[in-house]
Amino acid sequence: MEPIKLKTWILWALVLFGLGLLTDYYFLHLLFHEKQNALNGAKIVSAESSQNSSNPALSDESFLGAPESSESSPEDSNKDNFLSALQNCAPEIAAQTVGTPEGLVEYLQKSVGVKKEDVSLENYHLTLPNGSLRRIHVIVADNTNSSSKKELRFFKLDAEGYPERLPLKGNETLLSLLALGTVTKHEARSQFLLKDDSSLALEMHDQKVFELQYNNHGKVLSCRFKDCLCQ
Amino acid sequence: MLRNLLFSISLILSASAQAAVWTEVNDWSATYENRFAEWVRSEWRVDFFSRKYLPNGQNNPYYGLRVDCADTVYSMRIIFAYENRLPFVAQDPTASGKTISNKMSRWDKENEITRVRNFLWFIYETMSTRSLPNDTYPIAISRDTIRSGALMATTKKNHHSWTVKEILPIGVPHLVFNSVVGSNSGYGLQERQSWPNPDWVFETDFTPAGNAGFRYWRPASYINKPVWEVPGYSEEQYRIPLNKWVRYVQNRLALRQETDNQLITRLMKTTCEGLTGRVIAVNDGLGYLKKNSRCMDYATYDTYSTPNRDRRVFDDFMSLRRSYREILQINGGNQLSADLVNQLNKIFPAIQKSVATEAAQMAVQGQTASSVCVTEYLPGQSMDLAEFKRRLFLGLISNNPHDDGSYRWGELRGPSQRARSCQSWDPWSPDLNQE
C-alpha cells in the first residue's frame, strides 16, 4: 500500500473543516433563526405555553447565542467590605447595626426619610404565554421639554438575543404591556434626595440592591452588591 | 478538485464573516484613541449627515441620518469604530449585564454600508441619554482627558448631551450636538464654542450619581462593571463649587488666555446664534399653527414650544453679562474695542445695576450703528440682539406655540386669546434674581 500523500491529508482536513462549518451554519444560523422567529412572532401557541415557559432555553438569562452577558452576581465577587466602607463613609449609620446594602437602603428611607424620589429607568423582562420574550424599557423621554415625562419602549428579542423595538400604537400603558405576560425580572434605577440633604442613587434587581452610591455630604459610598468603596 | 474545495470553503467563510455589522480587525489602544480624537477634531462637522457628497466627490454614506442629542454622541464613536475596523461595544440598556456590539448579524443579507446604517438606526431607537452613563465614565479635568471625542451630559432633569469636537486653546469647548427639534427640521447638526450653563448641566444633582459633566468612552472590558472601577474614573468635576466651575475648568484646560475682545466676541456670537436659531424653530411652529387652528395635544405642543431653547438663550445672555461685569471690575474695560463697548452698552444699558433693575429700565432698542446681530424674525420685521434681550428679560417672548408670531416674538404681551383657551405645558420664564 502506498503511503498517503501530504496533499491527500490536507484535502481531507479541509473537507472535514468545511463540513464543520456547514453544520455550524445549519444549526446556528438557519435552524435556530427559524425557531426564534417563530417564538418572537405574533402567533400564540397557547397549548405549548406552560412547557415553553419552563424551558431554560427560553429564559432571558440563558439564551442560546445571546449577546455576551457579564452581569455580575453576588457570588462572582467574594469581596465583602460593606461594613468597613460604611464605617468610613457613614460611621453614624454603621453604628445602627446596618449590616447589608438592603439594610442601609431601608434605614435611609425610613429613619433619615425621603424628601424626593425619582425613578429614572426601569426594565421589565416579560415572558409571554407562548414562551416568547419581551422587554419593557421605561425611561425619562429625551424628545420633550418636560423634565419628567416617561417614555415606554417595547422590545422583542431577535435570534441572537438582541432587543428589537416593536412599534406601539400610542395608547399603551405600562400596565397594559405588563398584562401581556409574566414578569421574570425587574430592574429599576432611582435617585433619592433624603431629608438630611444626603442623596442615594440606587439600582435594584428584583427588589435586591444591585448597585448603590450614597453621597453622605461629600463622602461617597459606592457598592456593587457588597463590594464597596468609600471616597 | 482541490481548487473547487478551497473556493467552496472561502465562500462559506465569507458568508460567515458578513454576519457581523462590520468585521473588526483592530483593537482600541492609546494610538487609536488619539486617531479618534484627531478624526473628531477634523471630520466631525455640523454637515456630517447633511452633505450629500464627501470632499472627494463620493456619496456621503451617512447622508440623511436624523439624529437627536444622544444619537449624535453614539454616532461619533460608532462611525469612527466602523471606519477603522474597531469594535463597538455598549451595554444593552434594556437588560443589565447584556451588551450590544458590531457583532450582531441581524442584517447579514445586506451590503456593509446598509448594515452600518441599520445598526445606527437600531442604536438610535434603543439608546438614549439615559444609556450614556452605562457606556461612559466621568473624567478628570485636564487636556489629556477632556479632549476631542469626549462628551458632555446633563443630569436626568434636562436630558441633553453634546460631543466635544475640540477643546480650544483658550480652554473653551467646541461642542457639536443636536436637539429633537433640530432632528425634525433637517439633517444638520448644531455647534457652539462656549460653555453650557453649569447650573443647567448639573441641575438637581451635582454628584457623581447625577452622571452629568464631561465623560469619556468606557473600554469594552468595563461595560457592565461599576463605573468607579473604570481606569481614569474621576469625581473631580463634582468637587468644584458650581459658581466657579466654568472659570476653574477653563483655566485648567487653557493653553493661553483669551483676550477680553475675543471673549466678548465669542459669547456675543453664541448669543446671536440663539436668536437666529430661534427664528427657524418658531417658524416651524407658526407653519403648523397656520394649518391647524385647534388646540394642540401634548406631543404637538411639546414639539413646537421653546422653553428649553429660550432658557439657553437667556443663560447665554447672562454669561455675556457676567463676563462684561467682571471685565469692568478688573480693568474697567480698557482692553475692549470702542465698537464692542458700544454694542455691549446697548445690550446691557445698566450693567452696574441688578439684572431685574436693568430689565425694568431698559428702553425699546431701535437699530443703530451699535446694533449687533440684526435678524429678520418675521417677514419684514427685524430686531437686534439688544431688543431681543429686552423682550426676553421682560418676559415678553412667548414659548407657547398656540401664540402667533407677534406674541412669540414679544411685540405683544401674551398669552393670546388662543393660548389662554388651550392647555399648555412646561412653561418657562426668566429668573431675574441671579447675578
Contacts between the chains, C-beta under 8 A, distances in Angstrom:
chain1	res1	chain2	res2	distance
A	7	B	2	7.4
A	10	B	2	8.0
A	11	B	1	7.7
A	11	B	2	6.0
A	11	B	5	6.9
A	14	B	2	8.0
A	14	B	5	5.7
A	14	B	6	7.0
A	14	B	9	6.2
A	15	B	5	6.7
A	17	B	9	6.9
A	18	B	5	7.0
A	18	B	8	6.5
A	18	B	9	4.9
A	18	B	12	6.5
A	21	B	9	7.3
A	21	B	12	4.9
A	21	B	13	7.3
A	21	B	16	7.0
A	22	B	12	6.8
A	25	B	12	6.9
A	25	B	15	7.5
A	25	B	16	7.0
A	29	B	19	7.5
A	29	B	105	8.0
A	60	B	95	6.9
A	66	B	98	7.0
A	67	B	92	6.5
A	67	B	98	5.2
A	67	B	99	5.1
A	67	B	100	6.5
A	67	B	101	6.9
A	67	B	103	7.9
A	67	B	104	7.4
A	68	B	98	7.5
A	68	B	99	5.1
A	68	B	101	7.6
A	69	B	97	4.9
A	69	B	98	5.3
A	69	B	99	7.5
A	70	B	97	6.0
A	70	B	99	7.2
A	70	B	223	7.2
A	70	B	224	4.5
A	70	B	225	7.7
A	71	B	96	5.4
A	71	B	97	2.0
A	71	B	98	7.4
A	71	B	224	6.1
A	72	B	97	7.6
A	72	B	224	7.7
A	72	B	225	7.9
A	118	B	156	7.2
A	120	B	130	6.3
A	120	B	156	5.0
A	121	B	93	7.7
A	121	B	130	5.4
A	123	B	93	7.9
A	123	B	94	5.6
A	123	B	95	6.2
A	123	B	96	7.2
A	125	B	95	6.8
A	135	B	94	4.4
A	135	B	95	6.4
A	137	B	93	6.5
A	137	B	94	4.6
A	139	B	93	7.9
A	139	B	128	5.5
A	139	B	130	4.5
A	140	B	130	6.4
A	140	B	156	5.4
A	140	B	159	5.9
A	141	B	159	7.6
A	142	B	68	6.0
A	142	B	69	6.9
A	142	B	70	6.2
A	142	B	128	5.2
A	142	B	129	5.4
A	142	B	159	5.2
A	142	B	180	6.9
A	143	B	68	6.5
A	143	B	180	4.3
A	143	B	302	7.9
A	144	B	180	7.6
A	144	B	302	5.0
A	145	B	302	5.6
A	145	B	305	6.0
A	145	B	307	5.1
A	145	B	308	5.1
A	145	B	425	7.7
A	145	B	426	4.7
A	146	B	302	6.9
A	146	B	425	6.7
A	146	B	426	5.1
A	147	B	156	7.9
A	147	B	157	4.5
A	147	B	158	6.8
A	147	B	159	7.6
A	147	B	426	7.8
A	151	B	128	7.9
A	153	B	94	7.6
A	153	B	125	7.8
A	153	B	126	7.8
A	155	B	94	5.6
A	155	B	126	7.8
A	158	B	104	7.9
A	158	B	106	5.7
A	160	B	104	5.9
A	160	B	105	6.5
A	160	B	106	7.3
A	161	B	98	7.3
A	162	B	92	7.4
A	162	B	100	6.3
A	162	B	104	5.2
A	162	B	106	6.8
A	163	B	92	6.4
A	163	B	94	4.7
A	163	B	95	7.5
A	163	B	100	7.9
A	163	B	126	6.0
A	164	B	106	7.5
A	165	B	125	4.8
A	165	B	126	6.5
A	187	B	95	7.6
A	187	B	96	5.3
A	191	B	156	7.5
A	191	B	205	6.6
A	191	B	209	6.6
A	191	B	210	7.9
A	199	B	205	7.0
A	199	B	207	6.0
A	199	B	209	6.6
A	200	B	209	7.9
A	201	B	207	7.9
A	201	B	209	3.3
A	203	B	96	7.5
A	205	B	96	6.6
A	210	B	96	6.9
A	211	B	226	6.4
A	213	B	207	7.7
A	213	B	208	6.4
A	213	B	209	4.5
A	215	B	207	4.7
A	215	B	208	7.6
A	215	B	209	6.5
A	220	B	207	7.3
A	220	B	208	6.3
A	220	B	235	7.0
A	222	B	226	6.7
A	222	B	228	4.9
A	224	B	226	4.4
A	227	B	226	7.7
A	229	B	228	5.7
A	231	B	228	7.5
A	231	B	235	6.5
